[in-house]
Amino acid sequence: MKTLVLGGYGNFGARICRALAQDAGIELVVGGRDLDRATSFAQSLGGGARGMRIDVQSSDLAQSLRDVGAELVIHTAGPFQDQDYRVPHAAAAACAHYIDLADGRRFVCDFPTALDATFRNAGRVAVSGASTVPALSSAVVDHLTAGWRDIRRIDICIAPAQGAPRGEATLAGVLAYCGAPIRIWQNGRWVERLGWARPTKVAFARMKPRRGALCDIPDLELFPARYAGVQSVMFRAALEVGFTQQAFAFLAFLRRIGLLPAPHRLAALLHATGGVFDAFGTALGGMVVRVEGIDAQGAAARRAWHIAADDNHGPEIPCMAAILLARRLGRGGALPLGAQACAGLLALSEFDPEFARWGMVTVVVDEASR
């Protein structure tokens, strides 16, 4: 399957390309606006990979996809918070499957309504949010609550290592909702809370506790609909260096009082200076998913799934779902036709070989018995 990775030499795109370059079911094309960088990176991968110049903003994007013969387009060129659907529309017009790593709430949540008919008519698959959220997060919740009678609460926190490589686009996406009101499902009703404000202590299995703050992700909207009866869904991000977490909280405060209306414009500056704090952190990052509810025997249950990633390998996790889905398609495996958010398409067991590849440790803890 000829697979074009848009943003293929970027922070996440490069990781996906490295994973797919040697796959017998994939003919890899590295796409980006800089032909020299795309070609040079493709040549470093071997396996017949090649580079091409392509601009997702181009008016003839669909024709470019046809010209290269793309059968699958993997879109990694974020941030997705302010993007429209021109790339998936172009993929459908070129009769190609489509996968993206979007974590923008509106982009992912509105994706099926906007594009399902288009991809069904093309006889192709389109998947949005093939990343840590909601692809991995939904797989974890499904695993932890298998057989349960009722799910009451879902609480997720991602804790990146301070030293892990950071992309400017990812930082811009995070800053977009810093201090902005975020609609969340709490105690069985919709309420608004401010992004990155009021950090809360979160415990992890292999890491010291950190203070995590609310971030706007698709799960906050998808999970109340996916898990009938759930009363609360929360997602936080917990930075390793306390000063940086407090700095984000301060930016949220400035936005709330009207002194910083567009925090995302600081992305380039913060990306350039963020390395100053690396000496105060480590190479260990992780994630925890906690669920509460009623188990198969009718007893109150509380379980947690933890993952820890050493050696700054944490950024591999957001790439895993797209890699797994691409391999499935490349080997002739089935996925539902049409457009869907990436919730429930992968089982947690499918991620296990990828976790092992990077030496990541996972554990499930029964917190109700503690």
C-alpha positions as CSV (number, residue, x, y, z in Angstrom):
1,M,0.0,0.0,0.0
2,K,1.6,3.3,-1.1
3,T,1.4,5.4,2.0
4,L,2.1,9.1,2.1
5,V,2.9,10.6,5.5
6,L,2.2,14.4,5.5
7,G,4.7,16.1,7.8
8,G,6.8,13.0,7.4
9,Y,10.0,14.5,8.8
10,G,8.4,16.3,11.7
11,N,8.3,15.3,15.4
12,F,5.6,12.6,15.1
13,G,5.7,12.0,11.3
14,A,9.4,11.0,11.4
15,R,8.6,8.4,14.1
16,I,5.8,6.9,12.0
17,C,8.0,6.8,8.9
18,R,10.7,5.0,10.8
19,A,8.3,2.4,12.0
20,L,6.7,1.9,8.5
21,A,9.8,2.1,6.3
22,Q,10.7,-1.6,6.6
23,D,7.2,-2.9,6.6
24,A,6.6,-5.3,3.7
25,G,3.0,-4.1,3.3
26,I,3.9,-0.4,3.0
27,E,5.5,1.6,0.1
28,L,6.5,4.8,2.0
29,V,6.5,8.3,0.7
30,V,7.7,11.1,3.0
31,G,5.8,14.3,2.3
32,G,6.6,17.9,3.4
33,R,7.0,21.4,2.1
34,D,10.8,21.1,1.9
35,L,11.7,18.6,-0.8
36,D,15.4,18.4,0.3
37,R,14.5,17.6,3.9
38,A,11.9,15.0,2.7
39,T,14.2,13.4,0.3
40,S,17.2,13.3,2.7
41,F,15.1,11.8,5.5
42,A,13.5,9.2,3.2
43,Q,17.0,8.1,2.0
44,S,18.1,7.7,5.6
45,L,15.3,5.2,6.2
46,G,16.1,2.8,3.4
47,G,13.5,0.3,2.3
48,G,12.8,2.2,-0.9
49,A,11.2,5.2,0.8
50,R,11.2,8.4,-1.2
51,G,10.4,12.0,-0.5
52,M,8.1,14.5,-2.2
53,R,7.3,18.1,-1.9
54,I,3.6,18.6,-0.9
55,D,1.8,21.5,0.8
56,V,-1.5,20.7,2.6
57,Q,-2.7,24.2,1.8
58,S,-2.3,23.8,-1.9
59,S,-5.5,24.1,-4.0
60,D,-4.4,21.1,-6.1
61,L,-3.8,18.8,-3.2
62,A,-6.1,16.1,-4.4
63,Q,-4.3,16.1,-7.8
64,S,-1.0,15.8,-6.0
65,L,-2.2,12.8,-4.1
66,R,-3.5,11.2,-7.4
67,D,-0.2,11.9,-9.1
68,V,1.8,10.1,-6.4
69,G,-0.6,7.2,-6.4
70,A,-1.3,7.5,-2.7
71,E,-3.5,4.7,-1.3
72,L,-3.2,5.8,2.3
73,V,-2.6,9.4,3.6
74,I,-1.4,9.8,7.2
75,H,-1.8,13.4,8.3
76,T,0.6,14.5,11.1
77,A,1.0,18.2,10.2
78,G,-0.7,19.8,13.1
79,P,-1.9,21.7,15.1
80,F,-5.4,20.5,14.2
81,Q,-7.3,22.9,16.5
82,D,-7.9,25.5,13.7
83,Q,-7.7,23.2,10.7
84,D,-10.5,22.5,8.3
85,Y,-11.1,19.2,6.5
86,R,-9.4,20.0,3.2
87,V,-6.8,17.2,3.6
88,P,-9.3,14.4,4.2
89,H,-11.5,15.7,1.5
90,A,-8.5,15.6,-0.9
91,A,-7.7,12.1,0.2
92,A,-11.3,11.0,-0.5
93,A,-11.1,12.7,-3.9
94,A,-7.9,10.8,-4.7
95,C,-9.6,7.6,-3.6
96,A,-7.2,7.1,-0.7
97,H,-7.7,5.9,2.9
98,Y,-7.0,8.6,5.5
99,I,-5.6,8.6,9.1
100,D,-4.6,11.5,11.3
101,L,-3.1,12.2,14.7
102,A,-5.5,15.0,15.5
103,D,-6.2,15.9,19.1
104,G,-8.3,19.0,18.4
105,R,-11.7,18.4,20.0
106,R,-13.8,19.9,17.3
107,F,-11.7,18.5,14.5
108,V,-12.1,14.9,15.8
109,C,-15.6,15.1,17.2
110,D,-17.1,16.7,14.1
111,F,-15.2,14.5,11.7
112,P,-17.7,11.6,11.3
113,T,-20.6,13.9,10.5
114,A,-18.6,16.0,8.1
115,L,-16.9,13.2,6.2
116,D,-18.7,9.9,6.6
117,A,-20.8,10.1,3.5
118,T,-17.8,11.3,1.4
119,F,-15.6,8.3,2.4
120,R,-18.4,5.8,2.1
121,N,-19.1,7.0,-1.4
122,A,-15.4,6.6,-2.2
123,G,-15.3,3.1,-0.6
124,R,-12.5,4.2,1.7
125,V,-11.7,4.4,5.4
126,A,-11.1,7.7,7.3
127,V,-9.9,7.7,10.9
128,S,-9.3,10.8,13.0
129,G,-7.6,10.9,16.4
130,A,-5.3,7.9,15.8
131,S,-3.1,9.0,18.7
132,T,-2.9,8.7,22.5
133,V,-6.4,10.2,22.7
134,P,-8.9,8.8,21.9
135,A,-7.3,5.7,20.3
136,L,-5.1,4.5,23.2
137,S,-7.3,6.0,26.0
138,S,-10.5,4.3,24.7
139,A,-8.6,1.0,24.4
140,V,-7.5,1.3,28.1
141,V,-10.9,2.2,29.3
142,D,-12.4,-0.8,27.4
143,H,-9.8,-3.1,28.9
144,L,-10.2,-1.9,32.5
145,T,-14.0,-2.0,32.5
146,A,-14.6,-5.3,30.5
147,G,-17.7,-6.9,31.9
148,W,-18.6,-4.1,34.2
149,R,-22.2,-3.3,34.8
150,D,-21.6,0.4,35.1
151,I,-18.9,3.0,34.5
152,R,-19.2,6.1,36.7
153,R,-16.0,8.0,36.4
154,I,-13.0,8.2,33.9
155,D,-9.9,10.2,34.8
156,I,-6.9,10.5,32.5
157,C,-3.6,12.2,33.0
158,I,-0.6,12.4,30.6
159,A,2.8,13.3,32.2
160,P,5.5,14.0,29.6
161,A,9.1,13.8,30.4
162,Q,10.8,17.2,30.6
163,G,13.5,16.1,28.2
164,A,11.3,14.6,25.6
165,P,11.4,16.3,22.2
166,R,8.7,18.8,21.8
167,G,7.1,20.0,18.5
168,E,6.2,23.7,18.1
169,A,2.9,22.6,16.5
170,T,2.0,20.5,19.5
171,L,2.8,23.4,21.8
172,A,0.7,25.8,19.8
173,G,-2.3,23.4,20.1
174,V,-1.9,23.2,23.8
175,L,-1.7,27.0,24.2
176,A,-4.8,27.4,22.1
177,Y,-7.0,26.4,25.0
178,C,-4.8,27.8,27.8
179,G,-7.2,29.9,29.9
180,A,-10.1,29.2,27.6
181,P,-13.4,27.8,28.9
182,I,-13.7,24.1,28.3
183,R,-16.9,22.2,28.4
184,I,-16.6,19.0,30.5
185,W,-19.0,16.3,31.8
186,Q,-19.0,16.4,35.6
187,N,-21.5,14.8,38.0
188,G,-23.9,14.0,35.2
189,R,-24.1,17.5,33.6
190,W,-22.1,19.8,31.4
191,V,-20.1,22.5,33.1
192,E,-17.3,24.9,32.0
193,R,-13.8,25.0,33.5
194,L,-10.7,26.9,32.4
195,G,-7.9,25.1,30.5
196,W,-4.6,24.8,32.4
197,A,-6.0,26.5,35.5
198,R,-6.0,25.2,39.1
199,P,-3.5,22.2,38.8
200,T,-4.4,19.2,40.9
201,K,-2.1,16.5,42.4
202,V,-2.1,13.2,40.4
203,A,-0.4,10.0,41.5
204,F,1.6,7.6,39.2
205,A,2.9,4.1,39.6
206,R,6.6,4.7,38.7
207,M,6.8,8.5,39.0
208,K,6.6,11.0,41.7
209,P,3.2,12.7,42.0
210,R,2.7,15.7,39.7
211,R,0.2,18.5,39.4
212,G,-2.0,18.1,36.4
213,A,-4.3,20.7,34.8
214,L,-7.3,20.4,32.5
215,C,-6.7,20.2,28.8
216,D,-9.3,20.2,26.0
217,I,-9.3,16.9,24.1
218,P,-11.8,14.8,22.1
219,D,-12.3,12.3,25.0
220,L,-14.1,14.9,27.1
221,E,-16.9,14.9,24.5
222,L,-16.6,11.4,23.0
223,F,-16.6,9.4,26.2
224,P,-19.9,10.6,27.8
225,A,-21.6,9.4,24.6
226,R,-19.5,6.2,24.2
227,Y,-19.8,5.0,27.9
228,A,-23.5,5.1,28.8
229,G,-24.1,6.2,32.4
230,V,-20.7,7.7,33.0
231,Q,-21.0,10.6,35.4
232,S,-17.6,12.4,35.1
233,V,-14.8,12.5,32.5
234,M,-11.6,14.4,33.1
235,F,-8.3,14.8,31.3
236,R,-5.3,16.5,32.7
237,A,-1.7,17.1,31.6
238,A,1.0,17.2,34.2
239,L,4.4,18.8,33.4
240,E,7.4,17.5,35.2
241,V,9.0,20.8,36.3
242,G,6.6,22.5,38.7
243,F,7.6,26.0,37.5
244,T,6.5,25.3,33.9
245,Q,3.1,24.0,35.2
246,Q,2.6,27.1,37.2
247,A,3.7,29.2,34.2
248,F,0.9,27.7,32.1
249,A,-1.5,28.4,35.0
250,F,-0.3,32.0,35.0
251,L,-0.9,32.3,31.2
252,A,-4.4,30.9,31.8
253,F,-5.0,33.7,34.4
254,L,-3.7,36.4,32.0
255,R,-6.1,35.1,29.3
256,R,-9.0,35.0,31.7
257,I,-8.5,38.7,32.7
258,G,-8.1,39.7,29.1
259,L,-4.3,40.6,29.1
260,L,-3.3,37.7,26.8
261,P,-6.1,37.0,24.3
262,A,-4.0,34.7,22.1
263,P,-1.5,32.5,24.1
264,H,-0.8,30.3,21.1
265,R,1.2,33.1,19.6
266,L,3.8,32.4,22.2
267,A,4.4,28.9,20.9
268,A,7.6,29.8,18.9
269,L,9.1,31.6,21.8
270,L,8.3,29.0,24.4
271,H,9.4,26.2,22.1
272,A,12.8,28.0,21.6
273,T,13.3,28.6,25.3
274,G,11.8,25.4,26.8
275,G,15.0,23.6,26.8
276,V,16.3,25.8,29.6
277,F,14.3,23.8,32.1
278,D,15.4,20.3,30.8
279,A,18.2,20.2,33.4
280,F,15.6,20.2,36.1
281,G,13.7,17.2,34.8
282,T,14.3,13.6,33.7
283,A,13.8,11.3,30.8
284,L,10.8,9.5,32.4
285,G,7.3,10.2,31.3
286,G,4.0,8.4,31.6
287,M,0.2,8.2,31.7
288,V,-2.5,7.0,34.0
289,V,-6.1,6.1,33.2
290,R,-8.4,5.7,36.3
291,V,-11.9,4.3,36.1
292,E,-14.6,3.8,38.8
293,G,-17.9,1.9,38.5
294,I,-19.7,-1.3,39.3
295,D,-18.0,-4.6,38.3
296,A,-19.5,-7.8,36.9
297,Q,-20.3,-9.0,40.5
298,G,-22.1,-5.8,41.4
299,A,-19.3,-4.5,43.7
300,A,-17.9,-1.0,43.6
301,A,-14.7,-1.0,41.6
302,R,-11.8,1.3,41.0
303,R,-8.9,0.4,38.7
304,A,-6.0,2.3,37.2
305,W,-3.7,1.5,34.2
306,H,-0.2,3.1,34.3
307,I,2.5,3.3,31.6
308,A,6.0,4.7,32.1
309,A,8.3,5.5,29.3
310,D,12.0,5.9,30.0
311,D,14.8,7.5,27.9
312,N,12.5,10.2,26.5
313,H,10.6,7.6,24.4
314,G,7.2,9.1,25.5
315,P,6.6,10.8,22.1
316,E,6.5,7.3,20.5
317,I,3.1,6.7,22.2
318,P,1.0,9.2,20.2
319,C,2.3,7.5,16.9
320,M,1.4,4.0,17.8
321,A,-2.3,3.9,16.8
322,A,-1.6,5.3,13.3
323,I,1.2,2.8,12.8
324,L,-1.0,-0.1,13.9
325,L,-3.9,1.0,11.6
326,A,-1.6,1.6,8.7
327,R,-0.1,-1.9,9.1
328,R,-3.6,-3.4,9.3
329,L,-4.6,-1.7,6.0
330,G,-1.3,-2.5,4.4
331,R,-1.8,-6.2,5.1
332,G,-5.3,-6.2,3.8
333,G,-7.0,-6.1,7.2
334,A,-10.5,-4.6,7.6
335,L,-11.6,-1.3,9.1
336,P,-15.2,0.1,9.0
337,L,-15.8,2.1,5.8
338,G,-16.6,5.7,6.2
339,A,-15.3,8.3,8.6
340,Q,-14.9,7.8,12.4
341,A,-13.1,9.0,15.4
342,C,-10.5,6.5,16.6
343,A,-12.3,5.1,19.6
344,G,-12.7,1.4,19.9
345,L,-10.8,0.5,16.7
346,L,-7.8,-1.0,18.5
347,A,-7.6,-3.3,21.5
348,L,-5.1,-2.6,24.3
349,S,-3.3,-5.9,23.5
350,E,-2.5,-4.6,20.0
351,F,-0.4,-1.9,21.6
352,D,1.6,-4.3,23.7
353,P,4.3,-5.1,21.1
354,E,4.9,-1.4,20.5
355,F,5.2,-0.8,24.3
356,A,7.7,-3.7,24.5
357,R,9.7,-2.3,21.5
358,W,10.5,0.8,23.5
359,G,10.9,-0.8,26.9
360,M,7.8,0.8,28.3
361,V,6.3,-0.7,31.5
362,T,2.6,-1.0,32.1
363,V,0.7,-2.1,35.1
364,V,-3.0,-2.4,36.2
365,V,-3.7,-1.5,39.8
366,D,-6.9,-2.5,41.6
367,E,-7.2,0.7,43.7
368,A,-10.5,-0.4,45.3
369,S,-8.7,-3.0,47.5
370,R,-6.0,-0.6,48.7
